[in-house]
Amino acid sequence: MDISGIDTTSTSMCALLAVLATHPEIQKKIQDEIDTVLGENTPQLKDRPGLPYLEAAILEIVRFMSHIPLSIPHQAMCDTSILGHKVPKNTVVSVYTSPGNVQY
């Protein structure tokens, strides 16, 4: 059984829902576009060109969220801290890129 892509898809969908929950103006713009293009119809692939804002929002979430680690997991050799977070000795640490957080 092939289950590849399930984690990244669910993570992206959760991120999209979080953005829509915290930015109702984006949610409204997407909903208005869907209502205008689809009305009461079920979406089909042929409708995709008519939904540029929805597609842009999805692509922005995929760009913003990273699912790829920067390196293999490492183990802390002693008690330390990373960006102010305490990391006890023998803790396994994985570093992921975060394009949405430009501070780091």
N, CA and C atoms as an extended XYZ file, in Angstrom:
312
Properties=species:S:1:pos:R:3:atomname:S:1:resname:S:1:resid:I:1 pbc="F F F"
N         0.843       -1.176        0.000 N   MET     1
C         0.000        0.000        0.000 CA  MET     1
C         0.892        1.244        0.000 C   MET     1
N         0.627        2.147       -0.914 N   ASP     2
C         1.412        3.374       -1.035 CA  ASP     2
C         0.684        4.508       -0.324 C   ASP     2
N         1.324        5.069        0.715 N   ILE     3
C         0.704        6.164        1.462 CA  ILE     3
C         1.529        7.444        1.369 C   ILE     3
N         2.459        7.483        0.428 N   SER     4
C         3.304        8.670        0.300 CA  SER     4
C         2.449        9.893       -0.013 C   SER     4
N         2.854       11.011        0.562 N   GLY     5
C         2.158       12.260        0.313 CA  GLY     5
C         1.044       12.572        1.283 C   GLY     5
N         0.644       11.595        2.097 N   ILE     6
C        -0.465       11.833        3.025 CA  ILE     6
C        -0.091       12.870        4.075 C   ILE     6
N         1.099       12.739        4.664 N   ASP     7
C         1.499       13.662        5.723 CA  ASP     7
C         1.657       15.081        5.190 C   ASP     7
N         2.326       15.231        4.066 N   THR     8
C         2.534       16.580        3.537 CA  THR     8
C         1.221       17.212        3.090 C   THR     8
N         0.325       16.406        2.546 N   THR     9
C        -0.978       16.931        2.124 CA  THR     9
C        -1.789       17.368        3.336 C   THR     9
N        -1.833       16.540        4.372 N   SER    10
C        -2.622       16.905        5.551 CA  SER    10
C        -2.013       18.112        6.255 C   SER    10
N        -0.677       18.208        6.286 N   THR    11
C        -0.015       19.361        6.898 CA  THR    11
C        -0.348       20.634        6.126 C   THR    11
N        -0.312       20.562        4.804 N   SER    12
C        -0.644       21.726        3.982 CA  SER    12
C        -2.098       22.146        4.171 C   SER    12
N        -3.000       21.180        4.249 N   MET    13
C        -4.412       21.503        4.442 CA  MET    13
C        -4.644       22.142        5.810 C   MET    13
N        -3.973       21.624        6.842 N   CYS    14
C        -4.091       22.233        8.179 CA  CYS    14
C        -3.557       23.660        8.162 C   CYS    14
N        -2.455       23.881        7.471 N   ALA    15
C        -1.886       25.230        7.371 CA  ALA    15
C        -2.846       26.155        6.635 C   ALA    15
N        -3.445       25.678        5.558 N   LEU    16
C        -4.403       26.488        4.807 CA  LEU    16
C        -5.597       26.843        5.683 C   LEU    16
N        -6.115       25.880        6.432 N   LEU    17
C        -7.248       26.142        7.315 CA  LEU    17
C        -6.880       27.141        8.413 C   LEU    17
N        -5.657       27.040        8.934 N   ALA    18
C        -5.208       27.982        9.960 CA  ALA    18
C        -5.130       29.399        9.394 C   ALA    18
N        -4.615       29.526        8.175 N   VAL    19
C        -4.541       30.850        7.543 CA  VAL    19
C        -5.941       31.401        7.303 C   VAL    19
N        -6.839       30.565        6.818 N   LEU    20
C        -8.199       31.029        6.550 CA  LEU    20
C        -8.919       31.415        7.840 C   LEU    20
N        -8.647       30.696        8.927 N   ALA    21
C        -9.283       31.011       10.210 CA  ALA    21
C        -8.781       32.331       10.782 C   ALA    21
N        -7.534       32.659       10.509 N   THR    22
C        -6.959       33.884       11.068 CA  THR    22
C        -7.013       35.063       10.099 C   THR    22
N        -7.385       34.801        8.856 N   HIS    23
C        -7.497       35.868        7.854 CA  HIS    23
C        -8.842       35.744        7.133 C   HIS    23
N        -9.917       36.172        7.790 N   PRO    24
C       -11.240       36.013        7.188 CA  PRO    24
C       -11.400       36.735        5.853 C   PRO    24
N       -10.617       37.779        5.627 N   GLU    25
C       -10.713       38.488        4.344 CA  GLU    25
C       -10.242       37.606        3.186 C   GLU    25
N        -9.236       36.769        3.433 N   ILE    26
C        -8.769       35.828        2.407 CA  ILE    26
C        -9.819       34.749        2.193 C   ILE    26
N       -10.366       34.246        3.291 N   GLN    27
C       -11.421       33.233        3.208 CA  GLN    27
C       -12.605       33.751        2.399 C   GLN    27
N       -13.004       34.998        2.653 N   LYS    28
C       -14.141       35.575        1.926 CA  LYS    28
C       -13.843       35.714        0.443 C   LYS    28
N       -12.638       36.153        0.110 N   LYS    29
C       -12.281       36.324       -1.295 CA  LYS    29
C       -12.292       34.972       -2.032 C   LYS    29
N       -11.783       33.936       -1.372 N   ILE    30
C       -11.805       32.593       -1.966 CA  ILE    30
C       -13.246       32.119       -2.118 C   ILE    30
N       -14.061       32.295       -1.068 N   GLN    31
C       -15.455       31.854       -1.128 CA  GLN    31
C       -16.222       32.588       -2.216 C   GLN    31
N       -16.003       33.902       -2.338 N   ASP    32
C       -16.668       34.672       -3.395 CA  ASP    32
C       -16.276       34.164       -4.775 C   ASP    32
N       -14.983       33.845       -4.956 N   GLU    33
C       -14.519       33.332       -6.249 CA  GLU    33
C       -15.178       31.988       -6.555 C   GLU    33
N       -15.223       31.113       -5.566 N   ILE    34
C       -15.852       29.796       -5.758 CA  ILE    34
C       -17.330       29.958       -6.078 C   ILE    34
N       -18.014       30.796       -5.334 N   ASP    35
C       -19.447       31.012       -5.572 CA  ASP    35
C       -19.714       31.574       -6.965 C   ASP    35
N       -18.865       32.503       -7.407 N   THR    36
C       -19.034       33.116       -8.720 CA  THR    36
C       -18.799       32.117       -9.841 C   THR    36
N       -17.732       31.325       -9.708 N   VAL    37
C       -17.349       30.399      -10.785 CA  VAL    37
C       -18.205       29.134      -10.777 C   VAL    37
N       -18.448       28.582       -9.604 N   LEU    38
C       -19.128       27.293       -9.525 CA  LEU    38
C       -20.618       27.396       -9.264 C   LEU    38
N       -21.022       28.421       -8.549 N   GLY    39
C       -22.432       28.485       -8.154 CA  GLY    39
C       -22.760       27.280       -7.298 C   GLY    39
N       -23.751       26.517       -7.698 N   GLU    40
C       -24.149       25.300       -6.971 CA  GLU    40
C       -23.524       24.041       -7.574 C   GLU    40
N       -22.688       24.186       -8.605 N   ASN    41
C       -22.101       23.030       -9.288 CA  ASN    41
C       -20.962       22.412       -8.480 C   ASN    41
N       -20.735       21.141       -8.692 N   THR    42
C       -19.606       20.444       -8.101 CA  THR    42
C       -18.349       20.840       -8.867 C   THR    42
N       -17.249       21.134       -8.165 N   PRO    43
C       -16.036       21.544       -8.889 CA  PRO    43
C       -15.490       20.430       -9.771 C   PRO    43
N       -14.975       20.833      -10.914 N   GLN    44
C       -14.347       19.911      -11.852 CA  GLN    44
C       -13.007       20.511      -12.278 C   GLN    44
N       -12.149       19.684      -12.817 N   LEU    45
C       -10.833       20.143      -13.237 CA  LEU    45
C       -10.937       21.280      -14.248 C   LEU    45
N       -11.942       21.261      -15.089 N   LYS    46
C       -12.112       22.309      -16.096 CA  LYS    46
C       -12.391       23.678      -15.474 C   LYS    46
N       -12.782       23.709      -14.179 N   ASP    47
C       -13.049       24.965      -13.486 CA  ASP    47
C       -11.780       25.636      -12.965 C   ASP    47
N       -10.692       24.916      -12.949 N   ARG    48
C        -9.449       25.412      -12.347 CA  ARG    48
C        -8.979       26.757      -12.917 C   ARG    48
N        -8.975       26.972      -14.230 N   PRO    49
C        -8.524       28.272      -14.751 CA  PRO    49
C        -9.361       29.449      -14.261 C   PRO    49
N       -10.593       29.197      -13.857 N   GLY    50
C       -11.461       30.262      -13.379 CA  GLY    50
C       -11.311       30.550      -11.889 C   GLY    50
N       -10.397       29.826      -11.219 N   LEU    51
C       -10.201       29.992       -9.783 CA  LEU    51
C        -8.757       30.391       -9.462 C   LEU    51
N        -8.271       31.481      -10.038 N   PRO    52
C        -6.865       31.843       -9.844 CA  PRO    52
C        -6.513       32.235       -8.406 C   PRO    52
N        -7.444       32.877       -7.695 N   TYR    53
C        -7.136       33.279       -6.321 CA  TYR    53
C        -7.029       32.055       -5.411 C   TYR    53
N        -7.935       31.105       -5.583 N   LEU    54
C        -7.879       29.860       -4.809 CA  LEU    54
C        -6.574       29.121       -5.075 C   LEU    54
N        -6.210       28.999       -6.333 N   GLU    55
C        -4.969       28.312       -6.680 CA  GLU    55
C        -3.753       29.049       -6.111 C   GLU    55
N        -3.766       30.368       -6.186 N   ALA    56
C        -2.648       31.145       -5.646 CA  ALA    56
C        -2.538       30.954       -4.134 C   ALA    56
N        -3.675       30.894       -3.436 N   ALA    57
C        -3.654       30.684       -1.986 CA  ALA    57
C        -3.069       29.317       -1.646 C   ALA    57
N        -3.463       28.304       -2.371 N   ILE    58
C        -2.934       26.953       -2.139 CA  ILE    58
C        -1.441       26.910       -2.426 C   ILE    58
N        -1.017       27.489       -3.536 N   LEU    59
C         0.408       27.495       -3.882 CA  LEU    59
C         1.235       28.293       -2.870 C   LEU    59
N         0.658       29.356       -2.329 N   GLU    60
C         1.371       30.148       -1.324 CA  GLU    60
C         1.568       29.349       -0.043 C   GLU    60
N         0.573       28.577        0.342 N   ILE    61
C         0.710       27.723        1.533 CA  ILE    61
C         1.790       26.674        1.299 C   ILE    61
N         1.813       26.072        0.130 N   VAL    62
C         2.843       25.071       -0.185 CA  VAL    62
C         4.230       25.715       -0.159 C   VAL    62
N         4.335       26.942       -0.661 N   ARG    63
C         5.612       27.641       -0.637 CA  ARG    63
C         6.010       28.008        0.792 C   ARG    63
N         5.037       28.470        1.552 N   PHE    64
C         5.277       28.953        2.906 CA  PHE    64
C         5.641       27.824        3.874 C   PHE    64
N         4.949       26.702        3.749 N   MET    65
C         5.190       25.570        4.650 CA  MET    65
C         6.310       24.705        4.081 C   MET    65
N         7.178       24.274        4.962 N   SER    66
C         8.260       23.399        4.535 CA  SER    66
C         8.069       22.024        5.142 C   SER    66
N         8.261       21.022        4.344 N   HIS    67
C         8.141       19.641        4.804 CA  HIS    67
C         9.477       18.927        4.700 C   HIS    67
N        10.517       19.660        4.365 N   ILE    68
C        11.804       19.035        4.077 CA  ILE    68
C        12.833       19.490        5.104 C   ILE    68
N        13.469       18.545        5.790 N   PRO    69
C        14.494       18.942        6.763 CA  PRO    69
C        15.746       19.470        6.070 C   PRO    69
N        16.475       20.342        6.784 N   LEU    70
C        17.726       20.876        6.251 CA  LEU    70
C        18.875       19.881        6.386 C   LEU    70
N        18.739       18.943        7.314 N   SER    71
C        19.805       17.972        7.524 CA  SER    71
C        19.215       16.725        8.175 C   SER    71
N        20.067       15.730        8.367 N   ILE    72
C        19.620       14.532        9.067 CA  ILE    72
C        19.494       14.864       10.555 C   ILE    72
N        18.695       14.105       11.302 N   PRO    73
C        18.567       14.373       12.734 CA  PRO    73
C        19.921       14.261       13.442 C   PRO    73
N        20.110       15.104       14.439 N   HIS    74
C        21.323       15.091       15.259 CA  HIS    74
C        20.920       14.855       16.707 C   HIS    74
N        21.878       14.417       17.517 N   GLN    75
C        21.632       14.202       18.935 CA  GLN    75
C        22.514       15.153       19.732 C   GLN    75
N        21.898       15.869       20.685 N   ALA    76
C        22.655       16.806       21.514 CA  ALA    76
C        23.656       16.027       22.376 C   ALA    76
N        24.912       16.453       22.345 N   MET    77
C        25.965       15.777       23.111 CA  MET    77
C        26.030       16.287       24.551 C   MET    77
N        25.410       17.434       24.817 N   CYS    78
C        25.377       17.991       26.171 CA  CYS    78
C        24.142       18.876       26.275 C   CYS    78
N        23.784       19.267       27.491 N   ASP    79
C        22.684       20.211       27.667 CA  ASP    79
C        23.050       21.512       26.958 C   ASP    79
N        22.115       22.040       26.191 N   THR    80
C        22.387       23.254       25.427 CA  THR    80
C        21.076       23.990       25.203 C   THR    80
N        21.099       25.000       24.369 N   SER    81
C        19.862       25.686       24.000 CA  SER    81
C        19.941       26.081       22.529 C   SER    81
N        18.780       26.131       21.904 N   ILE    82
C        18.668       26.560       20.511 CA  ILE    82
C        17.619       27.660       20.477 C   ILE    82
N        18.044       28.851       20.084 N   LEU    83
C        17.146       30.009       20.010 CA  LEU    83
C        16.370       30.198       21.298 C   LEU    83
N        17.048       29.974       22.435 N   GLY    84
C        16.422       30.181       23.736 CA  GLY    84
C        15.653       28.995       24.284 C   GLY    84
N        15.557       27.908       23.505 N   HIS    85
C        14.856       26.702       23.957 CA  HIS    85
C        15.864       25.717       24.531 C   HIS    85
N        15.602       25.230       25.751 N   LYS    86
C        16.503       24.273       26.377 CA  LYS    86
C        16.448       22.940       25.647 C   LYS    86
N        17.621       22.388       25.372 N   VAL    87
C        17.736       21.093       24.710 CA  VAL    87
C        18.590       20.198       25.610 C   VAL    87
N        17.973       19.246       26.300 N   PRO    88
C        18.733       18.365       27.176 CA  PRO    88
C        19.655       17.423       26.388 C   PRO    88
N        20.707       16.989       27.052 N   LYS    89
C        21.648       16.024       26.467 CA  LYS    89
C        20.862       14.812       25.944 C   LYS    89
N        21.292       14.269       24.817 N   ASN    90
C        20.730       13.088       24.141 CA  ASN    90
C        19.398       13.345       23.438 C   ASN    90
N        18.947       14.595       23.399 N   THR    91
C        17.732       14.923       22.656 CA  THR    91
C        18.030       14.874       21.162 C   THR    91
N        17.140       14.236       20.393 N   VAL    92
C        17.288       14.202       18.938 CA  VAL    92
C        16.694       15.488       18.373 C   VAL    92
N        17.466       16.175       17.539 N   VAL    93
C        17.069       17.466       16.985 CA  VAL    93
C        17.074       17.377       15.463 C   VAL    93
N        15.977       17.792       14.857 N   SER    94
C        15.891       17.898       13.402 CA  SER    94
C        15.670       19.361       13.065 C   SER    94
N        16.374       19.864       12.088 N   VAL    95
C        16.260       21.261       11.699 CA  VAL    95
C        15.482       21.342       10.385 C   VAL    95
N        14.390       22.096       10.412 N   TYR    96
C        13.567       22.298        9.229 CA  TYR    96
C        13.677       23.748        8.794 C   TYR    96
N        13.613       23.959        7.503 N   THR    97
C        13.611       25.320        6.989 CA  THR    97
C        12.273       25.969        7.310 C   THR    97
N        12.275       27.252        7.512 N   SER    98
C        11.052       27.974        7.835 CA  SER    98
C        11.009       29.265        7.036 C   SER    98
N        10.628       29.199        5.760 N   PRO    99
C        10.629       30.404        4.932 CA  PRO    99
C         9.665       31.461        5.409 C   PRO    99
N         8.673       31.076        6.216 N   GLY   100
C         7.717       32.050        6.707 CA  GLY   100
C         8.241       32.842        7.898 C   GLY   100
N         9.313       32.386        8.515 N   ASN   101
C         9.863       33.072        9.671 CA  ASN   101
C        11.216       33.639        9.291 C   ASN   101
N        11.221       34.836        8.754 N   VAL   102
C        12.456       35.434        8.241 CA  VAL   102
C        13.409       35.885        9.348 C   VAL   102
N        12.918       35.919       10.605 N   GLN   103
C        13.764       36.335       11.710 CA  GLN   103
C        14.929       35.365       11.892 C   GLN   103
N        14.712       34.067       11.627 N   TYR   104
C        15.752       33.067       11.803 CA  TYR   104
C        16.139       32.530       10.459 C   TYR   104
